[in-house]
Amino acid sequence: MARDRRDTYYWRAKEEGYRSRAAFKLLQINEKFSVIKEGDTVVDLGAAPGGWSEVAKKLSGGRVIGVDLQRISPIEGVETIKGDITSDATIKKIFELVGEGGVDVVICDAAPNLSGNWSYDHARSIDLSRSALGCAIKILKPGGHFVVKVFQGDMFKGFLEEARTDFVHTKSFSPVASRSQSAEIYIIAKKFLNVPVKKGEELDVEITGKGSTGDGVFHIQEFVVFVKGASEGDKVRVKVKDVKPNFAFADVIARY
Ligand SMILES: C[S@@+](CC[C@H](N)C(=O)[O-])C[C@H]1O[C@@H](n2cnc3c(N)ncnc32)[C@H](O)[C@@H]1O
């Protein structure tokens, strides 16, 4: 069964002109989560041989930048960078190409060379995924989306929680095209929160007013944080429990 399914995607990739059957994973992810839309600028990390970049170009018609340790043979309309996504020098190169405006979507299908040692491979996969998240945080526009592959293992949940603090919606998903192959799973993180507070963060603040919900509020720049059970003038330590694009909710955990 498993073999047949792999063969199906292998032959479909040949028939439909994609360089890798991995292309179908991105197509399936996009069908379910609408990550890439027309006109988007997309950065594809760990892109070689280039199936995902081909799909990204087809879906967006916009600017696509593929990055890999290996050379990516040319794809019409796709810019490429040869570099290591865990190195600052590569992130700088991406940043220079992308400019201050940022990108709409970062996708990462990077995988370490497998050693066969399960926990070692899992740890290296988490390292790669964390580098991709770091890159996404630097180059995504507010509201942008991020897709990253991770090999499942005991550090998966922790990494999912890390990603969760920077996006409004975060889910894990296993596309049919990858189910038979391995323990790989994709994290789909939508709506990048380019905001000054993070979920779980603790802050010492003074409540400066009353919000529309009747709770106390304080501001960080233009950003409003609603604090349950607090009133104007309270000096409190709060813990942020939920973050949205324009506001956040927090609970009082100490009073001064
Ligand atoms: C499964 S392949 C990607 C397939 C691709 N999505 C496609 O559709 O053709 C994984 C890629 O990750 C790349 N990779 C692994 N570690 C990397 C790193 N540190 N920096 C950049 N690329 C890396 C590998 O060179 C390999 O080409």
Boltz pocket constraint, residues with backbone or C-beta under 6 A from the ligand:
constraints:
  - pocket:
      binder: B
      contacts: [[A, 19], [A, 20], [A, 22], [A, 23], [A, 45], [A, 46], [A, 47], [A, 48], [A, 49], [A, 50], [A, 51], [A, 52], [A, 53], [A, 67], [A, 68], [A, 69], [A, 70], [A, 83], [A, 84], [A, 85], [A, 86], [A, 109], [A, 110], [A, 111], [A, 112], [A, 113], [A, 128]]
      max_distance: 6.0
